Amino acid sequence: MTEHQYRTEEFQVDGDALLSRLRELIHEGNIRRITIKNEEGKALMDIPLTFGVVGALLAPQLAAIGAIAALVTRCTIVVEKETEI
């Protein structure tokens, strides 16, 4: 049986690069959760991802992220990744 651990990574991005960076991260795979924070560190959006959640299922979240990107100049993307032991 495989055990799983989780680690987090943080990325600072400008608002206009938010969507493209998120798409890159999602395509990398093994992501469990994505949190978007504003410059003050307040969580604006928290997206749990499960295996197989891609494409049309993420469309509503990506639309909301686009709206957030228009409002923020700089934000932090916190990515929780699953790693096998």
NORFEN-V448053 format. One record per helix or strand of 2 or more residues. SS is the DSSP state (~ for helix, > for strand). FROM is the first residue (numbers start at 0). TO is the last residue. If there is no record, write none. Layout:
((SS/FROM/TO) (SS/FROM/TO))
This chain:
((>/3/13) (~/14/27) (>/30/36) (>/42/47) (~/54/70) (>/73/83))
